[in-house]
Amino acid sequence: MLLSVAALAPKAQAQSTPPVFGFDDVSTLARALAGKPHEPESPAKALPAALQALNYDQTRDIRFRPAQARWRSEALPFELMFFHLGGYHQAPVTVEEIAPRQVVPVPYRAQLFDFGRNRLQPQAWGDIGFAGWRAHYAVNRPDYKDEVIAFLGASYFRAVGKGQQYGLSARGLAVDTVGGQGEEFPRFTRFWVQRPGPRDTTLTAYALLDSKRVTGAYRFDIRPGVTTTVDVRMRLFLRQPVATLGIAPLTSMFVSGENQPHPEDYRPEVHDSDGLQVALATPDGQPGEWLWRPLRRPNSVQVNAFQATRLHGFGLMQRDRQFASYEDPEARYERRPSVWVEPLGQWGPGRVELVQLPAPDETHDNIVAYWVPQAMPAVGQPLDFAYRLHWEAEKTHLPPAGWARQTRLGRGWAPLPDGETQYVVDFTGPALEGLPPTARVEAVASVGAGGELLEQHAFRNEPGGAWRMTLRVRRTHPTQPVELRAFLRRGGDALTETWTTQLPTP
């Protein structure tokens, strides 16, 4: 059962100016909800049968009427539009506006939507709620408000900056993606959106999260721009213990790339993200090691963890920005944003976890990355985190010295002996660009248990404008996961991030 906002502040009714609704109000709701048994929602009770029966294409044919956008008639800098229930989205959310003096419900009305070719009778439905909502802002040109962020399904949301196209998603929380008795998908059930002022460049929204074992309060400060940033403040309450709490989860897609070409696809690469980037910090907060993990589409579930005493940031990145790398004029993968997670405040020790899944095609997200805190809260005790999401196409969050530009896997002119693998990695960056071709640059590599390093070389790739590292590795165990790490060094100075991968299993 959802609690009433008005019940949180009974004294406000006696005041001439009610207090502004905010994060603490949502936190009070989440804490009270955590103290009650979870009540699973039944779409059969809430959603008309005609909407439940819609397929994907029929649901997409229901479109919000832009002329009905909230705040359009008042010419405010932001506008809200809404998604209709049906098909895959059968659990309603409620949306309320935080006005200057009160919280105002945003009711569902059939007149807000164009139902396309669907033969429906929405007049009898009443207020069924929405599937989600999206915000529009003039980010590309001043005379048109573009869609800049959308909240739709469970706790998923996506954002874009200037010139970008939707790609990977963020989530409010991941629960037992691995390590538990099956993944649980919390969802945002209620939203409150702050009415913007006439000159505001930030839109603030709050959300209540609920699931079988966890509840949460969230605040989102959304700033559209060349890079769109979303500041997230969250407070969780456990109903029951969980095995893995995934903080700031990102969900993406990787089907093929330079390191894993698809033999039957004319497109050289198909992915929303091509690698996981992790930046570690020393215990006193100084810059530490940078890691780069090229993504793969594995044959079976692959999970890797990157331990950190202190985290500087992590993200699923789309480093390759050339159209020729994808040759897809419809999907435009070169326009998909990278998302960098910047912790705000101290997160303490923990690990970045990367989960890579098999996938039949590009319509399936198969990459997940998130932060797992080392310390878990007791049931009923709050757990707070704050972070900033950077939805960027510019290469803003790159290692300061050098980084991997491409990773290739396979033989050259000569076949490789059985059990051997060859990697070819090109690096670029400020620490490398000024070096003469004769500079003494070395590849420093290490192989984990189950493998053996046979060769390592580094040299100037003059036509490619980079420094190339080649590694040959032999598997000494037929099935054991084998970790490989390498970077470029000159004298005692590291010139690049640490490139890391796991040998593919036969």
C-alpha positions in Angstrom: 0.0 0.0 0.0 1.4 3.5 -0.9 1.4 6.1 1.7 -0.1 9.6 1.2 2.3 12.5 0.8 -0.1 14.6 2.8 0.2 12.2 5.7 3.9 13.0 6.0 3.4 16.6 7.0 0.0 17.1 8.7 1.2 20.5 10.1 1.6 21.8 6.6 -2.1 22.1 6.1 -2.3 24.7 8.8 0.5 26.8 7.3 -0.1 29.4 4.6 2.9 28.2 2.6 3.4 24.5 2.7 7.0 23.2 2.9 8.7 22.2 -0.4 8.4 18.5 -1.0 11.9 16.9 -1.2 14.2 14.0 -0.7 13.4 13.5 3.0 9.7 13.1 2.2 10.5 10.3 -0.2 12.9 8.7 2.3 10.1 8.7 4.9 7.9 6.9 2.4 10.6 4.4 1.6 11.4 3.6 5.2 7.8 3.0 6.0 7.4 0.8 3.0 10.4 -1.3 4.0 8.7 -2.0 7.3 5.7 -3.7 5.6 5.6 -6.9 3.5 6.0 -6.4 -0.2 2.7 -6.4 -2.1 3.3 -7.7 -5.6 1.3 -5.8 -8.2 -1.1 -7.7 -10.4 -1.5 -6.1 -13.9 -4.6 -8.2 -14.4 -6.3 -6.2 -11.7 -5.0 -2.7 -12.7 -4.7 -2.8 -16.5 -7.6 -3.2 -19.0 -7.4 -6.5 -20.8 -7.2 -4.8 -24.2 -4.0 -3.1 -23.2 -2.5 -6.3 -21.7 -3.0 -8.0 -25.1 -1.1 -5.4 -27.1 2.1 -6.6 -28.8 5.3 -4.5 -29.2 4.3 -2.8 -32.4 0.8 -2.1 -31.3 2.1 -0.4 -28.1 4.5 1.7 -30.1 1.6 2.9 -32.2 0.2 4.7 -29.2 1.9 8.1 -29.2 1.8 11.0 -26.9 0.4 14.2 -28.5 3.2 16.8 -28.3 0.7 19.6 -28.1 -0.4 18.2 -24.8 3.1 18.3 -23.2 3.1 19.6 -19.7 4.3 23.2 -19.3 4.2 23.8 -23.1 1.5 26.4 -22.9 3.6 28.2 -20.3 6.7 28.2 -22.5 8.9 26.8 -19.7 12.4 25.5 -20.6 11.4 21.9 -19.9 8.4 19.9 -21.0 7.1 16.5 -19.9 5.5 13.8 -22.0 4.3 10.4 -21.0 4.5 6.7 -22.1 1.3 4.7 -22.4 0.8 1.3 -20.7 0.5 -1.9 -22.8 2.5 -4.7 -24.1 5.7 -5.2 -22.1 4.9 -2.2 -19.8 2.0 -3.3 -17.7 2.9 -1.9 -14.3 1.7 1.7 -13.8 3.6 4.5 -12.3 2.1 7.7 -10.8 3.5 11.1 -11.6 3.0 14.2 -9.5 4.2 17.8 -10.1 5.8 19.7 -7.3 4.2 23.1 -7.7 5.2 26.2 -5.7 2.6 25.6 -3.0 1.5 22.0 -3.4 2.0 18.6 -4.9 -0.3 18.2 -7.8 -1.2 14.8 -9.3 -0.7 14.4 -13.1 -3.8 12.3 -14.1 -3.9 10.0 -17.1 -6.3 11.2 -19.7 -7.0 9.4 -23.0 -7.0 12.8 -24.8 -3.2 13.0 -24.2 -2.5 10.1 -26.7 -3.0 9.2 -30.3 -3.9 5.5 -30.4 -2.9 5.1 -34.1 -4.4 2.0 -35.7 -5.4 0.4 -32.4 -9.1 -0.1 -31.9 -9.5 0.7 -28.3 -12.1 2.3 -26.0 -10.1 4.3 -23.5 -13.0 6.4 -22.3 -14.0 3.6 -19.9 -10.6 3.1 -18.4 -10.4 6.0 -15.9 -7.0 7.1 -14.5 -4.8 4.0 -15.2 -1.5 5.8 -14.7 1.4 5.9 -17.1 4.2 3.5 -18.1 6.8 6.2 -17.7 7.7 9.7 -18.6 10.3 11.7 -20.5 11.6 15.3 -20.4 12.3 17.6 -23.4 14.7 20.5 -23.5 16.3 22.6 -26.3 19.7 20.9 -26.4 20.4 20.8 -30.1 18.8 24.0 -31.3 16.9 26.8 -29.5 13.6 26.5 -31.4 13.0 22.8 -30.7 12.8 20.8 -27.5 14.6 17.4 -27.8 13.9 14.4 -25.7 16.8 14.4 -23.3 15.9 11.7 -20.7 13.3 8.9 -20.4 12.2 6.8 -17.4 10.5 3.6 -18.6 10.4 0.1 -17.2 11.5 -1.1 -13.8 14.1 1.4 -12.6 15.6 2.0 -16.1 16.3 5.4 -17.6 18.3 6.7 -20.5 19.6 10.2 -21.4 21.4 11.9 -24.2 23.4 15.1 -24.8 23.8 17.3 -27.8 24.0 15.3 -31.1 23.7 12.0 -29.3 21.3 9.1 -29.9 19.8 6.8 -27.2 22.1 3.8 -26.4 22.9 2.2 -23.1 20.6 2.5 -20.0 21.2 3.3 -16.4 19.1 1.8 -13.6 18.3 2.9 -10.1 19.5 -0.4 -8.6 20.6 -3.9 -9.5 19.8 -6.8 -7.1 21.5 -10.2 -7.3 22.4 -9.9 -10.9 24.9 -12.7 -10.0 25.6 -14.4 -6.7 22.0 -14.9 -5.4 19.0 -16.9 -6.1 18.0 -15.1 -9.2 18.0 -11.4 -10.2 15.4 -9.1 -8.7 14.3 -6.0 -10.7 13.2 -3.2 -8.4 11.1 -0.6 -10.0 10.2 3.1 -9.6 6.5 3.2 -8.6 6.1 6.9 -8.0 7.7 10.1 -9.4 7.5 13.7 -8.3 8.9 16.2 -10.8 9.7 19.8 -9.7 8.1 22.4 -11.8 10.9 24.4 -13.4 11.3 28.2 -13.4 11.3 30.2 -16.6 15.2 30.3 -16.7 16.0 26.9 -15.2 18.6 24.7 -16.9 18.2 21.9 -14.3 15.1 19.6 -13.9 14.7 17.9 -10.5 12.7 14.7 -10.0 12.2 12.3 -7.1 11.3 8.6 -7.3 10.2 5.9 -4.9 11.7 2.5 -5.5 10.1 -0.8 -4.4 10.8 -4.5 -4.7 10.5 -7.7 -2.7 13.6 -7.1 -0.7 14.5 -3.4 -0.9 13.0 0.1 -1.1 14.6 3.4 -1.9 14.4 7.1 -2.2 16.0 8.9 -5.2 16.6 12.4 -6.3 17.7 13.2 -9.9 19.1 16.6 -11.0 19.1 16.6 -14.8 21.3 19.1 -16.7 21.1 18.8 -20.5 24.0 19.9 -22.6 26.8 18.9 -24.8 27.3 16.3 -22.0 24.1 15.7 -20.1 24.7 15.1 -16.5 22.4 13.5 -14.0 23.2 13.8 -10.3 21.7 11.0 -8.3 21.2 10.9 -4.6 19.8 7.6 -3.3 18.9 6.0 0.1 18.1 2.3 0.3 16.3 0.3 3.0 16.5 -3.5 2.9 13.4 -5.6 3.7 15.5 -8.8 3.6 19.2 -9.6 3.1 20.5 -9.7 -0.5 23.6 -11.2 -1.9 24.7 -8.4 -4.3 23.6 -4.8 -4.3 24.6 -3.2 -7.6 25.0 0.6 -7.2 24.8 2.9 -10.2 24.2 0.0 -12.6 24.7 0.5 -16.4 23.2 -1.8 -19.0 24.4 -2.0 -22.6 24.8 -4.1 -25.7 27.8 -5.7 -27.4 27.4 -8.1 -30.3 30.6 -7.6 -32.4 33.7 -5.4 -32.6 37.3 -5.2 -33.6 38.1 -8.0 -31.1 35.2 -10.1 -32.1 34.0 -9.6 -35.7 30.8 -11.2 -36.9 31.5 -13.4 -40.0 28.0 -12.9 -41.5 27.4 -9.2 -40.7 28.4 -6.6 -43.3 28.8 -4.1 -40.4 32.3 -4.1 -39.0 31.0 -3.5 -35.4 27.7 -3.6 -33.6 27.6 -2.2 -30.0 26.4 0.5 -27.8 29.6 0.3 -25.7 33.0 -1.2 -26.6 34.6 -1.3 -23.1 34.5 -1.0 -19.4 36.7 1.8 -18.0 37.6 1.9 -14.3 39.6 4.6 -12.5 41.0 3.7 -9.1 42.2 6.1 -6.5 44.8 5.8 -3.7 43.5 5.6 -0.1 44.4 9.3 0.3 42.4 10.3 -2.8 45.2 10.7 -5.3 44.8 9.4 -8.9 45.5 5.7 -9.2 45.5 3.1 -11.9 43.2 3.3 -14.9 41.8 0.0 -16.3 40.3 -0.8 -19.7 38.4 -3.9 -20.4 37.2 -4.5 -24.0 33.8 -6.0 -24.1 32.9 -9.4 -25.6 29.8 -11.4 -26.3 30.7 -14.7 -24.5 29.4 -18.2 -25.1 28.3 -18.4 -21.4 27.8 -16.0 -18.6 31.1 -14.3 -17.7 31.6 -12.3 -14.5 34.7 -10.2 -13.6 35.3 -8.1 -10.6 37.7 -5.2 -10.1 38.5 -4.5 -6.5 39.0 -1.0 -5.2 39.9 0.5 -1.9 38.7 3.8 -3.2 37.0 4.4 -6.5 37.5 7.5 -8.7 34.9 6.4 -11.3 33.8 3.8 -13.8 31.8 3.6 -17.0 30.7 1.8 -20.1 32.3 3.7 -22.9 31.8 4.1 -26.6 35.4 5.1 -27.7 35.0 4.4 -31.4 33.3 7.5 -32.9 33.8 6.9 -36.7 30.8 6.0 -38.8 33.1 3.8 -40.9 33.5 1.5 -37.9 29.8 0.7 -37.9 28.4 1.4 -41.5 24.9 1.6 -40.1 23.1 4.7 -41.2 20.0 3.8 -39.2 21.4 2.7 -35.8 24.2 5.3 -35.9 26.2 3.6 -33.2 28.9 6.2 -33.4 26.4 8.6 -31.8 25.6 6.4 -28.8 26.8 8.0 -25.5 29.4 6.8 -23.1 28.3 6.9 -19.5 30.8 7.7 -16.8 29.9 7.3 -13.1 31.5 9.8 -10.9 31.1 9.1 -7.1 30.1 12.1 -5.0 31.5 11.7 -1.6 33.2 8.6 -0.1 32.0 5.2 -1.3 34.4 3.2 0.7 35.9 -0.1 -0.4 34.2 -2.5 -2.8 34.4 -3.7 -6.4 33.2 -2.9 -9.9 31.5 -5.9 -11.3 31.2 -6.6 -15.0 28.6 -9.2 -16.3 28.7 -10.2 -19.9 26.0 -12.5 -21.3 25.4 -14.4 -24.5 23.0 -12.6 -26.9 21.4 -13.7 -30.2 21.4 -10.2 -31.7 21.6 -6.5 -31.0 18.0 -6.3 -29.7 19.2 -7.9 -26.4 21.2 -6.0 -23.8 23.9 -8.3 -22.6 26.3 -6.1 -20.7 25.9 -4.9 -17.1 28.4 -3.0 -14.9 27.8 -1.7 -11.3 29.5 -1.0 -8.0 29.2 -3.5 -5.1 29.9 -2.0 -1.7 32.0 -4.1 0.7 29.8 -3.2 3.7 26.1 -4.1 3.5 23.5 -2.4 5.7 21.4 -4.3 8.2 17.8 -4.8 7.4 15.9 -1.5 8.0 19.1 0.6 8.2 19.6 3.3 5.5 22.4 3.0 2.9 23.2 6.3 1.1 25.1 6.9 -2.1 25.5 9.9 -4.4 27.0 10.1 -7.9 27.0 12.0 -11.1 26.2 10.3 -14.5 28.0 11.9 -17.5 26.2 11.0 -20.8 28.9 12.1 -23.1 30.1 11.7 -26.7 33.3 13.7 -26.2 36.3 11.8 -24.9 36.2 13.7 -21.6 36.9 11.0 -19.1 40.0 9.4 -20.5 43.2 8.4 -18.7 45.5 11.4 -18.6 48.6 9.7 -20.2 47.4 7.1 -22.8 44.6 4.7 -23.7 43.8 1.8 -25.9 42.3 2.9 -29.2 41.5 -0.5 -30.6 41.9 -4.2 -29.7 42.2 -6.9 -32.3 42.3 -10.7 -31.7 43.6 -13.3 -34.2 46.4 -14.4 -36.5 48.3 -12.6 -39.1 49.7 -14.2 -42.2 50.8 -17.3 -40.4 48.4 -19.7 -38.6 48.8 -19.9 -34.8 49.6 -23.2 -33.1 46.7 -24.9 -31.2 46.1 -23.2 -27.9 47.7 -19.9 -28.8 46.0 -16.5 -29.0 47.4 -13.2 -30.3 46.3 -9.8 -29.3 47.1 -6.6 -31.2 46.4 -3.4 -29.3 46.9 0.2 -30.5 47.5 2.9 -27.9 47.4 6.7 -28.2 47.4 9.7 -25.9 49.5 12.7 -24.8 52.3 10.6 -23.3 52.8 8.8 -26.6 52.1 11.4 -29.3 55.4 13.3 -28.8 57.7 10.2 -28.7 60.0 9.6 -31.7 59.6 6.2 -33.5 62.9 5.1 -32.0 61.8 5.7 -28.4 62.4 2.7 -26.2 58.8 1.7 -25.3 58.2 -1.7 -23.8 55.1 -3.8 -23.3 54.7 -4.9 -19.8 52.3 -7.9 -19.6 51.3 -10.5 -17.1 49.2 -13.7 -17.4 47.2 -15.3 -14.7 47.0 -19.0 -13.7 46.1 -21.2 -16.6 48.1 -19.3 -19.2 51.6 -18.6 -20.4 53.0 -15.4 -22.0 55.1 -16.3 -25.1 55.8 -13.0 -26.7 55.3 -9.3 -26.1 56.3 -6.4 -28.4 55.8 -2.7 -28.6 56.6 -0.5 -31.6 55.4 2.7 -33.4 52.5 2.0 -35.8 53.4 4.9 -38.0 50.5 4.6 -40.6 48.0 4.3 -37.8 49.3 7.1 -35.8 49.6 5.0 -32.6 51.9 2.7 -30.6 51.1 -1.0 -31.1 51.5 -3.8 -28.6 51.3 -7.4 -29.7 51.0 -10.3 -27.2 51.0 -14.0 -27.8 49.6 -16.2 -25.1 49.2 -19.9 -24.7 46.5 -21.6 -22.7 47.9 -24.2 -20.3 44.5 -25.2 -18.9 41.7 -26.2 -21.2 38.8 -24.4 -19.4 40.2 -22.3 -16.6 39.5 -18.5 -17.0 42.8 -16.8 -17.8 43.3 -13.1 -17.0 45.7 -11.0 -19.1 47.0 -7.5 -18.1 49.3 -5.2 -20.0 50.4 -1.6 -20.5 53.2 0.4 -22.2 56.1 1.7 -20.2 59.2 3.9 -20.9 61.9 3.6 -18.4 60.1 3.8 -15.0 57.1 5.7 -16.3 53.8 4.0 -17.3 52.6 5.6 -20.6 49.1 4.1 -20.7 46.2 2.7 -18.8 46.2 -1.0 -18.0 44.6 -3.0 -20.7 43.0 -6.2 -19.4 41.1 -9.1 -20.9 40.1 -12.7 -20.2 41.2 -15.3 -22.8 38.1 -16.7 -24.6 37.3 -20.2 -23.6 37.2 -22.8 -26.4 
